[in-house]
Amino acid sequence: LKLYALITKDFALYLRKAVSIFPGLRQGKNNIYVLEFGSCTQSTTSFCMTNLSNKQTRYYFLKAVVWLTKKDNVFFGEDIQKSELVKTLVGKIGGEKAVKATKKAMKKEQTISTTM
């Protein structure tokens, strides 16, 4: 059993890699979930848990990965970019292509916000 998580103030991206399903929490063998904190929304099925099908939520976590792996990030060393956690989660939320597209979109957002 391997458990991975990327936690922000609003959500946690949670990956469960196991040899069998976990019916008590309705979790599969190799699935990724979004855990909501606080009062759950009606879109959650159980235990404040949803899947990663929402594009906004996927983009939210892609932005978190981009932030984690920034070269000038003072909180984390370069090893985080090569970590099993980051590689595994990137693979599940869209791959390197999605990370590159997110970096580009974030630069564009930053440019727009600074020119306003």
Salt bridges, closest charged atoms under 4 A:
ASP72 OD1 - LYS70 NZ 3.94
GLU84 OE2 - LYS2 NZ 2.89
